[in-house]
């Protein structure tokens, strides 16, 4: 059974959650899915204290918060899916704090090397209203981490939540992306 970790960046139960549900349904059964809403977690931003550089074989951080448990889940996951709406040309601050703190996993033995990542983004505007920058950020971060970036699904021009639920096109595309991820996990 494949272990999927979903790091959800949205601070509300809105479009990103709906699209993520569709992607996960496309992944199909026989997946152990852990969903973490970063807005519900206690994760402080990186202070660049470099405490994490002291341990070369495990993630270590000088801050005591929920990130320690997230490190373990990330290392054990067969696939990490990062999700976020576009906020001011980037991911939400809640997800960004988690991403920044991943530096502790890249130190020493690089505990994320060989991991697989995917990205789900929602945007009120088009692909060039910030979604493109998020894709570029994660693509570069994956390359730096030695991770395999399996791709992204961007639901651009998202309507209001109640209208999105009725969007057959976005639903079909998101489910298709989930199926594509499932196929890539079989490799």
N, CA, C and O of each residue as an XYZ file, in Angstrom:
748
protein
N       0.845     -1.178      0.000
C       0.000      0.000      0.000
C       0.893      1.245      0.000
O       1.780      1.380      0.843
N       0.653      2.136     -0.938
C       1.445      3.362     -1.053
C       1.000      4.379     -0.006
O      -0.190      4.536      0.267
N       1.983      5.063      0.573
C       1.712      6.095      1.579
C       1.759      7.466      0.911
O       2.776      7.866      0.345
N       0.645      8.168      0.991
C       0.522      9.490      0.387
C       0.387     10.510      1.506
O      -0.478     10.377      2.372
N       1.232     11.520      1.491
C       1.129     12.630      2.435
C       0.671     13.856      1.671
O       1.301     14.265      0.696
N      -0.432     14.439      2.120
C      -0.955     15.651      1.498
C      -0.763     16.794      2.483
O      -1.336     16.789      3.572
N       0.041     17.768      2.096
C       0.262     18.966      2.910
C      -0.601     20.070      2.323
O      -0.256     20.680      1.310
N      -1.732     20.315      2.980
C      -2.729     21.247      2.472
C      -2.454     22.655      2.997
O      -2.446     22.894      4.204
N      -2.230     23.572      2.069
C      -1.872     24.926      2.445
C      -3.033     25.867      2.671
O      -2.845     26.937      3.251
N      -4.220     25.509      2.237
C      -5.332     26.449      2.339
C      -5.775     26.645      3.785
O      -5.942     25.670      4.518
N      -5.966     27.896      4.204
C      -6.437     28.152      5.560
C      -7.947     27.972      5.713
O      -8.471     28.100      6.820
N      -8.645     27.681      4.631
C     -10.095     27.465      4.736
C     -10.482     26.224      3.935
O      -9.692     25.700      3.151
N     -11.678     25.780      4.144
C     -12.198     24.614      3.423
C     -12.864     25.109      2.148
O     -14.087     25.242      2.092
N     -12.065     25.381      1.131
C     -12.588     25.981     -0.088
C     -12.206     25.215     -1.332
O     -12.179     23.985     -1.345
N     -11.909     25.967     -2.384
C     -11.637     25.383     -3.698
C     -10.472     24.400     -3.694
O     -10.544     23.347     -4.328
N      -9.415     24.735     -2.990
C      -8.242     23.856     -2.988
C      -8.586     22.503     -2.383
O      -8.134     21.468     -2.873
N      -9.372     22.506     -1.336
C      -9.779     21.248     -0.716
C     -10.649     20.424     -1.668
O     -10.498     19.205     -1.750
N     -11.551     21.082     -2.377
C     -12.416     20.382     -3.335
C     -11.572     19.741     -4.436
O     -11.748     18.565     -4.753
N     -10.662     20.513     -5.013
C      -9.826     19.990     -6.098
C      -8.927     18.863     -5.580
O      -8.719     17.869     -6.275
N      -8.404     19.013     -4.385
C      -7.580     17.953     -3.789
C      -8.389     16.677     -3.613
O      -7.889     15.585     -3.882
N      -9.629     16.803     -3.165
C     -10.507     15.626     -3.042
C     -10.623     14.905     -4.382
O     -10.557     13.677     -4.436
N     -10.795     15.662     -5.459
C     -10.916     15.057     -6.789
C      -9.628     14.354     -7.199
O      -9.666     13.245     -7.732
N      -8.489     14.996     -6.952
C      -7.200     14.370     -7.288
C      -7.045     13.058     -6.516
O      -6.653     12.039     -7.085
N      -7.350     13.090     -5.231
C      -7.200     11.890     -4.410
C      -8.153     10.783     -4.848
O      -7.802      9.605     -4.779
N      -9.347     11.146     -5.295
C     -10.269     10.113     -5.784
C      -9.712      9.479     -7.060
O      -9.947      8.298     -7.317
N      -8.983     10.247     -7.852
C      -8.341      9.704     -9.044
C      -7.211      8.743     -8.718
O      -6.913      7.842     -9.502
N      -6.580      8.928     -7.567
C      -5.526      8.005     -7.142
C      -6.082      6.609     -6.906
O      -5.368      5.616     -7.051
N      -7.348      6.535     -6.544
C      -7.999      5.246     -6.353
C      -7.774      4.662     -4.972
O      -7.162      5.282     -4.103
N      -8.293      3.433     -4.791
C      -8.183      2.769     -3.488
C      -6.774      2.234     -3.259
O      -5.881      2.395     -4.091
N      -6.607      1.612     -2.137
C      -5.343      0.974     -1.756
C      -4.210      1.979     -1.600
O      -3.049      1.687     -1.889
N      -4.568      3.146     -1.144
C      -3.579      4.169     -0.820
C      -3.800      4.567      0.642
O      -4.936      4.769      1.071
N      -2.736      4.674      1.379
C      -2.829      5.162      2.750
C      -2.586      6.666      2.694
O      -1.452      7.114      2.520
N      -3.652      7.436      2.841
C      -3.569      8.884      2.655
C      -3.620      9.588      4.000
O      -4.538      9.377      4.793
N      -2.625     10.425      4.244
C      -2.586     11.280      5.425
C      -2.684     12.716      4.948
O      -1.845     13.188      4.180
N      -3.719     13.409      5.412
C      -3.917     14.809      5.023
C      -3.645     15.697      6.230
O      -4.218     15.503      7.302
N      -2.771     16.664      6.041
C      -2.462     17.620      7.106
C      -2.802     19.021      6.623
O      -2.230     19.503      5.644
N      -3.728     19.671      7.306
C      -4.052     21.065      6.997
C      -3.048     21.930      7.754
O      -3.102     22.020      8.981
N      -2.153     22.551      7.040
C      -1.080     23.312      7.685
C      -1.621     24.446      8.549
O      -0.964     24.858      9.505
N      -2.799     24.953      8.231
C      -3.394     26.028      9.034
C      -3.795     25.539     10.422
O      -3.920     26.340     11.348
N      -3.999     24.232     10.574
C      -4.394     23.662     11.864
C      -3.200     23.215     12.696
O      -3.367     22.763     13.829
N      -2.013     23.335     12.149
C      -0.812     22.869     12.831
C      -0.063     24.023     13.486
O      -0.233     25.188     13.127
N       0.755     23.667     14.441
C       1.623     24.640     15.087
C       3.011     24.506     14.460
O       3.847     23.727     14.917
N       3.232     25.285     13.406
C       4.522     25.267     12.713
C       4.994     26.708     12.563
O       4.404     27.499     11.826
N       6.054     27.028     13.268
C       6.624     28.373     13.173
C       7.538     28.454     11.954
O       8.016     27.433     11.460
N       7.768     29.634     11.491
C       8.687     29.831     10.377
C      10.121     29.532     10.775
O      10.471     29.558     11.955
N      10.935     29.250      9.787
C      12.351     28.988     10.022
C      13.018     30.251     10.573
O      12.797     31.355     10.075
N      13.840     30.066     11.611
C      14.562     31.198     12.208
C      16.019     31.257     11.741
O      16.776     32.129     12.167
N      16.399     30.344     10.881
C      17.764     30.246     10.375
C      18.791     30.206     11.511
O      19.854     30.823     11.442
N      18.435     29.462     12.550
C      19.359     29.292     13.675
C      20.426     28.241     13.363
O      21.454     28.161     14.035
N      20.160     27.436     12.325
C      21.053     26.375     11.848
C      21.259     25.241     12.849
O      22.220     24.480     12.741
N      20.361     25.131     13.815
C      20.373     23.987     14.729
C      20.265     22.685     13.935
O      20.811     21.656     14.334
N      19.564     22.740     12.824
C      19.352     21.546     11.992
C      20.644     21.042     11.363
O      20.696     19.892     10.928
N      21.665     21.845     11.303
C      22.921     21.416     10.680
C      23.759     20.538     11.612
O      24.764     19.966     11.189
N      23.355     20.431     12.853
C      24.137     19.648     13.820
C      23.943     18.146     13.662
O      24.828     17.364     14.007
N      22.797     17.744     13.145
C      22.518     16.324     12.945
C      22.570     16.015     11.456
O      21.874     16.649     10.662
N      23.376     15.062     11.085
C      23.534     14.736      9.666
C      22.680     13.540      9.237
O      22.475     13.335      8.040
N      22.179     12.751     10.186
C      21.460     11.530      9.836
C      19.962     11.608     10.079
O      19.231     10.700      9.683
N      19.492     12.654     10.712
C      18.057     12.803     10.944
C      17.709     14.286     10.965
O      18.561     15.151     11.169
N      16.425     14.543     10.746
C      15.973     15.934     10.779
C      15.977     16.410     12.219
O      15.414     15.768     13.106
N      16.605     17.521     12.432
C      16.613     18.102     13.756
C      16.361     19.584     13.644
O      16.832     20.232     12.709
N      15.628     20.119     14.581
C      15.313     21.541     14.561
C      15.272     22.036     15.988
O      14.821     21.324     16.885
N      15.734     23.240     16.201
C      15.737     23.825     17.526
C      14.359     24.225     18.026
O      14.180     24.487     19.215
N      13.396     24.272     17.135
C      12.040     24.657     17.526
C      11.233     23.409     17.887
O      11.338     22.373     17.230
N      10.443     23.527     18.922
C       9.593     22.415     19.340
C       8.161     22.717     18.934
O       7.455     23.475     19.599
N       7.746     22.109     17.828
C       6.380     22.289     17.343
C       5.990     21.060     16.532
O       6.640     20.019     16.634
N       4.952     21.166     15.740
C       4.434     20.014     14.992
C       5.330     19.560     13.842
O       5.070     18.522     13.233
N       6.360     20.308     13.543
C       7.193     19.971     12.396
C       7.928     18.644     12.577
O       8.197     17.955     11.593
N       8.256     18.277     13.802
C       8.967     17.010     14.034
C       8.163     15.831     13.493
O       8.728     14.938     12.860
N       6.868     15.817     13.733
C       6.011     14.735     13.223
C       5.893     14.808     11.704
O       5.828     13.774     11.038
N       5.867     16.009     11.155
C       5.768     16.176      9.704
C       7.028     15.640      9.027
O       6.946     15.014      7.971
N       8.185     15.882      9.627
C       9.433     15.351      9.063
C       9.332     13.835      8.875
O       9.657     13.312      7.809
N       8.885     13.144      9.909
C       8.785     11.685      9.835
C       7.834     11.250      8.727
O       8.135     10.321      7.978
N       6.687     11.917      8.621
C       5.712     11.576      7.583
C       6.275     11.825      6.187
O       6.031     11.044      5.267
N       7.019     12.900      6.031
C       7.599     13.216      4.724
C       8.626     12.166      4.309
O       8.642     11.722      3.161
N       9.462     11.781      5.229
C      10.509     10.800      4.927
C       9.896      9.443      4.579
O      10.414      8.735      3.716
N       8.804      9.078      5.239
C       8.175      7.774      5.026
C       7.227      7.729      3.833
O       6.836      6.641      3.409
N       6.849      8.874      3.283
C       5.835      8.919      2.222
C       6.378      8.419      0.886
O       7.536      8.652      0.539
N       5.515      7.727      0.149
C       5.826      7.345     -1.229
C       5.554      8.505     -2.176
O       6.136      8.586     -3.257
N       4.668      9.398     -1.761
C       4.338     10.588     -2.541
C       3.936     11.696     -1.585
O       3.145     11.481     -0.667
N       4.484     12.881     -1.804
C       4.086     14.072     -1.052
C       3.369     14.992     -2.028
O       3.926     15.381     -3.054
N       2.130     15.334     -1.699
C       1.361     16.267     -2.523
C       1.235     17.573     -1.749
O       0.673     17.606     -0.654
N       1.755     18.628     -2.319
C       1.637     19.963     -1.740
C       0.449     20.643     -2.416
O       0.342     20.622     -3.642
N      -0.447     21.248     -1.628
C      -1.602     21.929     -2.210
C      -1.709     23.342     -1.653
O      -1.413     23.584     -0.483
N      -2.135     24.270     -2.505
C      -2.297     25.649     -2.041
C      -3.083     26.463     -3.059
O      -2.973     26.248     -4.266
N      -3.871     27.394     -2.556
C      -4.368     28.429     -3.461
C      -3.238     29.426     -3.696
O      -2.290     29.490     -2.913
N      -3.336     30.187     -4.753
C      -2.361     31.250     -4.986
C      -2.683     32.391     -4.029
O      -3.793     32.923     -4.035
N      -1.717     32.758     -3.217
C      -1.836     33.897     -2.309
C      -0.703     34.859     -2.653
O       0.463     34.529     -2.434
N      -1.002     35.994     -3.166
C      -0.006     37.028     -3.426
C       1.186     36.470     -4.215
O       2.339     36.670     -3.834
N       0.897     35.769     -5.315
C       1.886     35.206     -6.238
C       2.722     34.089     -5.628
O       3.832     33.827     -6.091
N       2.209     33.434     -4.607
C       2.925     32.327     -3.995
C       1.976     31.407     -3.256
O       0.757     31.527     -3.382
N       2.539     30.482     -2.481
C       1.721     29.604     -1.649
C       1.321     30.356     -0.387
O       1.841     31.436     -0.106
N       0.404     29.785      0.362
C      -0.020     30.404      1.614
C       1.137     30.428      2.608
O       2.071     29.633      2.505
N       1.069     31.329      3.553
C       2.130     31.424      4.562
C       2.205     30.154      5.405
O       3.281     29.778      5.871
N       1.066     29.495      5.599
C       1.054     28.267      6.393
C       1.872     27.167      5.708
O       2.661     26.483      6.360
N       1.687     26.999      4.409
C       2.460     25.989      3.681
C       3.911     26.429      3.525
O       4.819     25.600      3.583
N       4.131     27.696      3.334
C       5.501     28.205      3.157
C       6.346     27.943      4.398
O       7.534     27.640      4.289
N       5.737     28.059      5.578
C       6.479     27.771      6.809
C       6.948     26.317      6.825
O       8.083     26.035      7.209
N       6.082     25.398      6.410
C       6.454     23.982      6.353
C       7.569     23.772      5.330
O       8.554     23.090      5.609
N       7.411     24.355      4.160
C       8.415     24.198      3.097
C       9.770     24.741      3.554
O      10.795     24.087      3.359
N       9.782     25.910      4.150
C      11.046     26.490      4.615
C      11.726     25.614      5.661
O      12.950     25.489      5.678
N      10.929     25.017      6.524
C      11.495     24.180      7.579
C      12.018     22.850      7.046
O      12.700     22.125      7.770
N      11.715     22.520      5.805
C      12.233     21.284      5.200
C      13.735     21.338      4.989
O      14.348     20.322      4.663
N      14.330     22.490      5.167
C      15.789     22.594      5.081
C      16.446     21.576      6.009
O      17.519     21.052      5.708
N      15.795     21.302      7.136
C      16.338     20.335      8.092
C      16.420     18.930      7.503
O      17.218     18.116      7.968
N      15.611     18.630      6.490
C      15.653     17.317      5.843
C      16.709     17.247      4.743
O      17.106     16.159      4.326
N      17.151     18.382      4.286
C      18.090     18.435      3.163
C      19.538     18.475      3.618
O      20.458     18.358      2.809
N      19.725     18.636      4.882
C      21.053     18.722      5.465
C      21.694     17.348      5.566
O      20.985     16.347      5.665
N      22.961     17.281      5.544
C      23.642     16.012      5.753
C      23.299     14.994      4.687
O      23.665     15.155      3.523
N      22.594     13.939      5.086
C      22.283     12.842      4.170
C      21.138     13.144      3.212
O      20.823     12.299      2.374
N      20.518     14.278      3.296
C      19.393     14.654      2.429
C      18.306     13.591      2.471
O      18.242     12.722      1.601
N      17.467     13.661      3.469
C      16.440     12.656      3.704
C      15.296     12.701      2.697
O      14.446     11.810      2.703
N      15.253     13.703      1.842
C      14.212     13.781      0.815
C      14.690     13.284     -0.548
O      13.911     13.230     -1.500
N      15.952     12.929     -0.641
C      16.485     12.451     -1.922
C      15.731     11.197     -2.358
O      15.584     10.244     -1.593
N      15.258     11.219     -3.599
C      14.501     10.100     -4.139
C      13.016     10.131     -3.818
O      12.264      9.279     -4.291
N      12.583     11.103     -3.020
C      11.148     11.198     -2.732
C      10.407     11.673     -3.975
O      11.015     12.198     -4.909
N       9.110     11.489     -3.980
C       8.286     11.898     -5.119
C       7.314     12.971     -4.664
O       6.683     12.863     -3.612
N       7.208     14.016     -5.487
C       6.367     15.163     -5.148
C       5.383     15.455     -6.264
O       5.632     15.176     -7.437
N       4.262     16.025     -5.863
C       3.288     16.556     -6.817
C       2.704     17.826     -6.217
O       2.859     18.104     -5.028
N       2.037     18.577     -7.059
C       1.550     19.894     -6.668
C       0.129     20.086     -7.180
O      -0.175     19.771     -8.330
N      -0.741     20.609     -6.311
C      -2.106     20.974     -6.693
C      -2.305     22.433     -6.313
O      -2.180     22.804     -5.146
N      -2.615     23.256     -7.309
C      -2.764     24.696     -7.108
C      -4.132     25.136     -7.617
O      -4.601     24.667     -8.653
N      -4.759     26.037     -6.879
C      -5.979     26.682     -7.365
C      -5.712     28.176     -7.457
O      -4.947     28.745     -6.679
N      -6.366     28.791     -8.433
C      -6.150     30.225     -8.653
C      -7.430     30.863     -9.165
O      -8.140     30.291     -9.992
N      -7.711     32.046     -8.665
C      -8.846     32.806     -9.177
C      -8.540     33.382    -10.545
O      -9.443     33.592    -11.355
N      -7.269     33.636    -10.800
C      -6.839     34.177    -12.089
C      -6.322     33.073    -12.987
O      -6.578     31.891    -12.753
N      -5.592     33.469    -14.017
C      -5.069     32.475    -14.952
C      -3.742     31.899    -14.443
O      -3.300     32.214    -13.339
N      -3.121     31.060    -15.259
C      -1.882     30.388    -14.866
C      -0.744     31.364    -14.571
O       0.201     31.021    -13.859
N      -0.832     32.559    -15.107
C       0.255     33.522    -14.931
C      -0.039     34.545    -13.841
O       0.627     35.577    -13.762
N      -1.023     34.267    -13.009
C      -1.308     35.123    -11.860
C      -0.650     34.589    -10.596
O      -1.110     34.884     -9.493
N       0.399     33.824    -10.733
C       1.140     33.305     -9.596
C       1.303     31.800     -9.597
O       2.262     31.286     -9.023
N       0.388     31.083    -10.228
C       0.508     29.623    -10.256
C       1.809     29.203    -10.935
O       2.455     28.243    -10.514
N       2.185     29.920    -11.974
C       3.428     29.594    -12.683
C       4.644     29.741    -11.776
O       5.599     28.971    -11.876
N       4.604     30.725    -10.902
C       5.722     30.946     -9.980
C       5.800     29.841     -8.932
O       6.890     29.428     -8.533
N       4.638     29.366     -8.489
C       4.608     28.272     -7.515
C       5.153     26.995     -8.145
O       5.941     26.282     -7.525
N       4.740     26.711     -9.360
C       5.242     25.524    -10.060
C       6.760     25.616    -10.205
O       7.472     24.638     -9.975
N       7.242     26.771    -10.578
C       8.686     26.964    -10.735
C       9.408     26.765     -9.401
O      10.466     26.137     -9.358
N       8.843     27.295     -8.316
C       9.453     27.155     -7.001
C       9.580     25.682     -6.611
O      10.648     25.242     -6.184
N       8.488     24.919     -6.757
C       8.522     23.513     -6.348
C       9.381     22.669     -7.278
O      10.033     21.726     -6.832
N       9.387     22.993     -8.542
C      10.233     22.273     -9.487
C      11.704     22.450     -9.127
O      12.473     21.488     -9.130
N      12.083     23.667     -8.820
C      13.484     23.933     -8.445
C      13.829     23.324     -7.095
O      14.917     22.776     -6.912
N      12.893     23.422     -6.145
C      13.137     22.853     -4.826
C      13.284     21.335     -4.922
O      14.148     20.753     -4.267
N      12.451     20.699     -5.730
C      12.550     19.246     -5.911
C      13.902     18.872     -6.506
O      14.540     17.916     -6.065
N      14.329     19.623     -7.497
C      15.633     19.349     -8.117
C      16.747     19.496     -7.081
O      17.647     18.660     -7.013
N      16.687     20.555     -6.276
C      17.687     20.778     -5.234
C      17.678     19.636     -4.218
O      18.730     19.208     -3.744
N      16.478     19.146     -3.889
C      16.331     18.094     -2.881
C      16.631     16.703     -3.435
O      16.718     15.737     -2.677
N      16.789     16.603     -4.749
C      16.976     15.288     -5.347
C      15.683     14.496     -5.397
O      15.698     13.269     -5.488
N      14.562     15.206     -5.338
C      13.243     14.572     -5.389
C      12.780     14.469     -6.837
O      13.269     15.182     -7.713
N      11.846     13.587     -7.066
C      11.252     13.401     -8.389
C       9.941     14.185     -8.417
O       8.970     13.805     -7.762
N       9.917     15.271     -9.171
C       8.711     16.100     -9.278
C       7.816     15.482    -10.345
O       8.118     15.561    -11.536
N       6.718     14.868     -9.917
C       5.845     14.121    -10.826
C       4.884     14.999    -11.607
O       4.243     14.528    -12.547
N       4.776     16.260    -11.235
C       3.920     17.158    -11.998
C       2.976     17.949    -11.124
O       2.995     17.868     -9.895
N       2.150     18.716    -11.809
C       1.231     19.601    -11.105
C      -0.112     19.637    -11.813
O      -0.224     19.405    -13.017
N      -1.126     19.939    -11.011
C      -2.429     20.261    -11.583
C      -2.773     21.658    -11.100
O      -2.815     21.921     -9.898
N      -3.016     22.546    -12.044
C      -3.395     23.924    -11.720
C      -4.830     24.132    -12.168
O      -5.138     24.060    -13.357
N      -5.696     24.388    -11.214
C      -7.083     24.735    -11.517
C      -7.151     26.258    -11.549
O      -7.360     26.909    -10.525
N      -6.969     26.808    -12.742
C      -6.960     28.266    -12.907
C      -8.377     28.770    -13.164
O      -9.281     28.013    -13.520
N      -8.532     30.064    -12.972
C      -9.829     30.719    -13.179
C     -10.936     30.028    -12.394
O     -12.051     29.860    -12.887
N     -10.614     29.629    -11.159
C     -11.597     28.929    -10.329
C     -12.762     29.846     -9.994
O     -12.568     30.988     -9.576
N     -13.960     29.342    -10.179
C     -15.122     30.120     -9.760
C     -15.288     30.026     -8.245
O     -14.488     29.390     -7.560
N     -16.322     30.659     -7.742
C     -16.618     30.563     -6.315
C     -16.860     29.102     -5.952
O     -17.194     28.282     -6.807
N     -16.686     28.795     -4.675
C     -16.747     27.410     -4.191
C     -17.992     26.659     -4.672
O     -17.877     25.550     -5.195
N     -19.150     27.234     -4.507
C     -20.370     26.522     -4.885
C     -20.428     26.261     -6.384
O     -20.989     25.253     -6.816
N     -19.857     27.154     -7.179
C     -19.840     26.948     -8.626
C     -18.767     25.939     -9.023
O     -18.943     25.194     -9.986
N     -17.664     25.911     -8.292
C     -16.595     24.961     -8.604
C     -17.092     23.525     -8.474
O     -16.753     22.670     -9.292
N     -17.889     23.265     -7.453
C     -18.399     21.909     -7.250
C     -19.155     21.398     -8.470
O     -19.229     20.191     -8.698
N     -19.709     22.305     -9.243
C     -20.475     21.922    -10.438
C     -19.611     21.860    -11.698
O     -20.114     21.535    -12.774
N     -18.327     22.166    -11.579
C     -17.453     22.196    -12.752
C     -17.028     20.785    -13.148
O     -16.154     20.189    -12.519
N     -17.641     20.271    -14.171
C     -17.286     18.928    -14.651
C     -15.887     18.906    -15.253
O     -15.173     17.910    -15.142
N     -15.500     20.001    -15.887
C     -14.188     20.039    -16.533
C     -13.065     19.958    -15.505
O     -12.159     19.135    -15.635
N     -13.123     20.810    -14.483
C     -12.060     20.798    -13.470
C     -12.069     19.473    -12.717
O     -11.007     18.920    -12.431
N     -13.241     18.963    -12.397
C     -13.343     17.673    -11.718
C     -12.696     16.569    -12.550
O     -11.924     15.767    -12.023
N     -13.002     16.523    -13.829
C     -12.442     15.487    -14.710
C     -10.928     15.626    -14.839
O     -10.206     14.630    -14.798
N     -10.449     16.855    -14.993
C      -9.003     17.078    -15.125
C      -8.266     16.683    -13.847
O      -7.204     16.063    -13.907
N      -8.828     17.043    -12.691
C      -8.186     16.731    -11.414
C      -8.143     15.221    -11.186
O      -7.123     14.692    -10.745
N      -9.227     14.536    -11.478
C      -9.257     13.074    -11.329
C      -8.250     12.407    -12.281
O      -7.587     11.434    -11.923
N      -8.154     12.949    -13.485
C      -7.183     12.424    -14.455
C      -5.761     12.590    -13.923
O      -4.937     11.685    -14.057
N      -5.472     13.743    -13.321
C      -4.155     13.961    -12.729
C      -3.897     12.929    -11.630
O      -2.792     12.397    -11.529
N      -4.901     12.646    -10.811
C      -4.764     11.619     -9.781
C      -4.437     10.255    -10.374
O      -3.590      9.534     -9.848
N      -5.108      9.900    -11.470
C      -4.822      8.620    -12.138
C      -3.396      8.600    -12.693
O      -2.709      7.581    -12.625
N      -2.959      9.740    -13.244
C      -1.588      9.823    -13.757
C      -0.574      9.642    -12.633
O       0.452      8.987    -12.819
N      -0.857     10.217    -11.472
C       0.041     10.038    -10.326
C       0.092      8.570     -9.913
O       1.163      8.040     -9.619
N      -1.078      7.914     -9.893
C      -1.124      6.492     -9.531
C      -0.234      5.681    -10.472
O       0.523      4.820    -10.025
N      -0.324      5.955    -11.767
C       0.502      5.235    -12.743
C       1.986      5.484    -12.501
O       2.796      4.562    -12.600
N       2.343      6.715    -12.186
C       3.752      7.036    -11.939
C       4.260      6.370    -10.666
O       5.444      6.046    -10.566
N       3.379      6.165     -9.698
C       3.784      5.494     -8.463
C       4.042      4.005     -8.685
O       4.756      3.375     -7.905
N       3.473      3.451     -9.729
C       3.670      2.028    -10.036
C       5.045      1.771    -10.632
O       5.533      0.641    -10.604
N       5.670      2.808    -11.167
C       6.995      2.659    -11.795
C       8.058      2.285    -10.784
O       9.224      2.122    -11.144
